[in-house]
């Protein structure tokens, strides 16, 4: 359950450090490097945003004040964060600081959270469109950009970062869109990124997570102990890796399911 996790742990799904390109399982059972396609990811962002906006159509203003699945945040907080994140990523693409400061970021979310639904929807639609326009105008996707907390990455990863924000926070709203509703490609790619994040971590034993159809992700390895084998659906693996499920849906052999620390 979400309530068992603190917000910092959940937030690790978004604060992705710069890593290698994503990996896709090949037909012979290995992993082959695949280039990230910003144009493809931008179309995925557009679709995810449309799904989110469509989901809000049946809401009333009272829905915004109800708790989301994120500790301490209402649904209004989640929507406000998504709008301000779109603005922040435009800043990144244009070579400006992502946020003026952490305090400003938090204050903007608190300021916008109580707004009526109409204002939230208009803001989300307009900020999302501004992000798509700014990203579509980018040409040097190989350049290095700086994000929050000094994290650096290549510009071509920005569209996928936005996709992670929209898809996982849609789930966080607790309105019927679940991890199982996420596109299969997204689940696999986010598992790639999160497994890479914890690779070699000194507090995580070597762990291989495998699905019934043969996909697998290897992570950890910096902590002592025998290797741990985790089996389950790609969705349950994602839930564990991104801090949104406690791993009870996974089968674990060789030890206990590693408690993944915030990074």
Secondary structure, 3 states (H helix, E strand, C coil): CHHHCCHHHHHCCCCCCCCCCCEEECCCCCEEECCCCHHHHHHHHHHHHHHHHHHHHHCCHHHHCCECCCCCCEHHHHHHHHHHHHHHHHHHHCCCCCCCCHHHHHHHHHHHHCCCHHHHHHHHHHHHHHHHHHHHCCCCCCCEEECHHHCEEEHHHHHHHHHHHHHHHHHHCCCCCCHHHCCHHHHHHHHHHHHHHCCCCCCCCCEEEECCCCCEEEECCCCCCCCEEEECCHHHHHHHHCCCCCCCCCEEECCCCCCCCCC
